Amino acid sequence: MKRLKGWGFGCSCERCSANATQVAESDENVAEIHRLWQHLDDYSASSRATPAMAERLISLYYQEGLESRIQEAYYRAAVEWIGLGEAEKASQHAKLCIKYGTLFKGAGRPFIEKMRQLLDRPTDHPHWMFRMR
């Protein structure tokens, strides 16, 4: 808000007009997003990542107004579900990843191609059942 006022613009949106409690809650949500990224991006055998964590990540993105990056959360959810051999649930998230990824990032991105591969051949995907090993 201070920067905007310096430009002669005042904002009264939900985020800019949040009270201290709301700001603290948002800060905790962002910290949780970072913690979830660490778990979900760990593909090692010792990882504690779960589809529930990925679903929580999706909800936090929406809660924090991060819709322009929601494809990141859907990607991680698709990977977690395919990692357990749940092709249908993985496909649902892969479709959303492609939809929002294309909308916000544009076609031809490597992550979009990986999600298309998941849709075309789920059991041949490199992450197929990797959480079960």
N, C-alpha and C positions, 0 to 999 in steps of 0.2 A: 504494500500500500504506500509505503514511503517513496519508493521509486516512481510509482505512478503519479503521486502528487507532485513530484519534481517535474513531471512532464505536463502538468496541468490537467491530469485525469484522475478522478476519484472512482474507485470501484466499490460497489456494495454487494457483490455476489456472496453466495453462501460461504465460500472459502475465505474471502478477504474480510468478511465481517464476523468471523468465528470468534467465540470467546475463548478464554484461556483453557478451559476444560476441553473444548472441542479441538483446539490446537494440540493439546497434549495427547488426546485420543488419536488424532491423525498422525502425530509423530510416532506413536506406538505402532500404529498400523503399518507405517512405512518401515519401521524397524523389523516388524514381523515379515513383511514382504522380503526384505533382505535375508532374513534367516531362512525363510522358505526357499529362496533361490539357492542358497548354499546347499541345502539338503537335496533339492530336486535336481540340481546340476551335478550331483555326485553320483556317478554311475558305477562306483566300486561295489564290491560284494558286501562291504561293511556299511553301506549307506542305509540310513533310516527313512528314506523317502517313501511316501505312500501316495496313492491316488487321493486320499482324503486331504493331504497337504496341498496337492495341486488344485483340488476343488476349493479349498480355503483361499488359495492364491487368487483364483478367479474372482471370488467374492470380494476380496480386499481391493483388487483392481477397480471393480465397480464402485465400491464404497469410497475410494479415494479419487474417483473421477479420472481414472487412467484409461479410459476407453480407447484412446488413440494408440495404446500399447497392449491392448487386451489379447492380441494374437500371441504375445509372449506367454501368457498364462495358459491359453488354450493349447499351445504347442507342448508345454510341460505336462499338461493333463493328458494329452494324447500319448505322449511317451510313457507316462506312468501306467496308463491303462493297457497299452500294448505290451509293456514290460511284464504284466501279469497274465497276458494271453487273452485279455478282454477286448476282442476285435471290434465288437459293436460299440462299446463305450469309447474306445480309442477313435473310431471312425467319426462319431458324433463330434468329438473335440477337434479332430483334424479338419473336418468341414468348416467349423467355426474359425479355426486358425487360418485356413485358406481365405475364407470370406473376408475377415477383418484384416488379414495381412495384405491381401490384394487391395483392399480399400485404402488402408493407411500407408502401406509401403510400396505398393505397386507390384505388378506381376513379374515373374522371372527371378524372384528371390530364392536362394538356396533352401531356406526353411520351408517355403511353399512347395518346392519340388519334393522335399522329404515327406511332407504331409500327403502329397499326391501319391507317392510310392506306398505309403501306409494304406491309403484307401484302395489302391489297385491290387496290392498283394500283401495283406496284413501279416500272413505267416512267414513271408520272405523278408519282412522288414528287419533291418539290423538289430532293432531293439525288441524283437519278438521274444517275450518271456525272459528277458534278461534279469528281471528282478527275482525270478524263480531259481536262478542258478546258485 
